């Protein structure tokens, strides 16, 4: 995300907790044809989704994650 490159990923619930259709190019479960199609879409429109993922990268970086964990620990004390 932080590199500003298009992302091709499998369509899993754990991935969808972080990103959606507007953020990445999803490949379906039907194997190599789906992955190839997602890669082709990413190559054809490489900047279509990268601006949003760059913003998301700030939310999910290690420093932000550590802050969330610290806030959780503090709230539980």
LUMTITI-942021 format. One record per residue: residue in three letters; y negated, z, x of N, C-alpha, C in turn. Coordinates in steps of 0.1 Angstrom, whole numbers. Layout:
// LUMTITI-942021
resn,npy,npz,npx,capy,capz,capx,cpy,cpz,cpx
ALA,Y,Z,X,Y,Z,X,Y,Z,X
...
//
This chain:
// LUMTITI-942021
resn,npy,npz,npx,capy,capz,capx,cpy,cpz,cpx
UNK,12,0,8,0,0,0,-13,0,9
UNK,-13,9,18,-25,11,26,-28,-1,35
UNK,-18,-10,38,-20,-21,46,-27,-33,38
UNK,-28,-31,25,-34,-42,18,-26,-54,16
UNK,-13,-53,17,-4,-65,15,2,-64,2
UNK,6,-75,-4,13,-75,-17,27,-68,-15
UNK,31,-61,-26,43,-53,-26,53,-59,-35
UNK,65,-62,-30,76,-66,-39,86,-54,-39
UNK,90,-50,-51,99,-39,-52,108,-40,-63
UNK,119,-33,-63,128,-33,-74,122,-25,-86
UNK,126,-29,-97,121,-22,-110,129,-10,-113
UNK,125,1,-107,132,14,-109,123,24,-116
UNK,128,33,-124,119,44,-130,111,52,-120
UNK,117,55,-108,110,63,-98,99,55,-92
UNK,100,42,-91,89,34,-86,78,33,-97
UNK,82,32,-109,72,30,-120,64,43,-122
UNK,69,54,-117,61,67,-118,48,65,-109
UNK,48,57,-99,37,55,-90,29,42,-93
UNK,36,31,-96,29,18,-98,34,12,-110
UNK,26,2,-115,30,-6,-127,29,-21,-124
UNK,30,-29,-135,30,-43,-133,17,-48,-127
UNK,6,-41,-130,-7,-46,-124,-9,-43,-110
UNK,1,-35,-104,0,-31,-90,9,-38,-80
UNK,21,-41,-84,31,-47,-76,38,-59,-82
UNK,46,-66,-75,55,-76,-80,69,-71,-81
UNK,73,-69,-94,87,-63,-96,97,-74,-95
UNK,109,-70,-90,121,-78,-90,131,-72,-99
UNK,137,-79,-108,146,-74,-117,160,-71,-111
UNK,169,-66,-119,182,-63,-114,192,-74,-112
UNK,188,-86,-114,197,-98,-114,199,-104,-100
UNK,196,-97,-90,199,-101,-76,189,-109,-69
UNK,194,-118,-61,185,-125,-51,176,-135,-58
UNK,179,-141,-70,170,-150,-77,158,-142,-81
UNK,159,-130,-86,148,-123,-90,139,-118,-79
UNK,145,-114,-68,138,-111,-56,130,-123,-50
UNK,137,-134,-50,130,-146,-45,118,-150,-54
UNK,120,-148,-67,109,-151,-76,97,-142,-74
UNK,100,-129,-72,89,-119,-70,82,-122,-57
UNK,90,-126,-46,83,-129,-33,75,-142,-35
UNK,80,-152,-42,72,-164,-44,59,-161,-52
UNK,59,-152,-62,47,-149,-69,37,-141,-60
UNK,43,-133,-51,34,-125,-42,28,-135,-32
UNK,35,-145,-27,30,-154,-17,19,-163,-24
UNK,22,-167,-36,12,-176,-44,-1,-169,-47
UNK,0,-156,-50,-12,-149,-54,-13,-136,-46
UNK,-15,-136,-32,-14,-124,-24,-24,-114,-27
UNK,-36,-118,-32,-47,-108,-34,-48,-103,-48
UNK,-39,-108,-57,-40,-105,-71,-39,-90,-74
UNK,-31,-83,-66,-28,-69,-69,-32,-60,-58
UNK,-36,-65,-46,-38,-56,-35,-50,-47,-36
UNK,-61,-51,-43,-73,-42,-44,-69,-29,-51
UNK,-61,-30,-61,-57,-18,-69,-47,-9,-60
UNK,-38,-15,-53,-29,-8,-45,-36,-1,-33
UNK,-47,-7,-28,-54,0,-18,-60,13,-23
UNK,-65,13,-35,-71,25,-42,-59,35,-44
UNK,-48,30,-49,-37,39,-51,-32,46,-38
UNK,-33,38,-27,-28,44,-14,-36,56,-11
UNK,-49,57,-14,-57,69,-12,-51,81,-20
UNK,-47,78,-32,-41,89,-40,-28,94,-35
UNK,-20,85,-29,-6,89,-25,-5,90,-10
UNK,-16,92,-2,-14,93,12,-9,107,15
UNK,-5,110,28,1,123,31,-9,134,30
UNK,-22,132,33,-32,142,32,-33,146,17
UNK,-34,137,8,-36,140,-6,-23,147,-11
UNK,-11,142,-7,1,148,-11,2,163,-6
UNK,-2,166,6,-2,179,11,-12,188,3
UNK,-23,182,-1,-33,190,-10,-27,193,-23
UNK,-19,184,-29,-13,187,-42,-2,198,-41
UNK,5,197,-30,16,208,-28,9,221,-26
UNK,-1,222,-18,-9,234,-15,-15,240,-28
UNK,-20,231,-36,-26,235,-49,-15,241,-58
UNK,-3,235,-58,8,240,-66,13,253,-61
UNK,14,255,-48,18,268,-43,8,279,-46
UNK,-5,275,-45,-16,285,-48,-15,289,-62
UNK,-13,279,-71,-13,282,-86,-1,291,-89
UNK,10,290,-82,22,298,-85,22,312,-79
UNK,12,314,-71,11,328,-64,5,338,-73
//
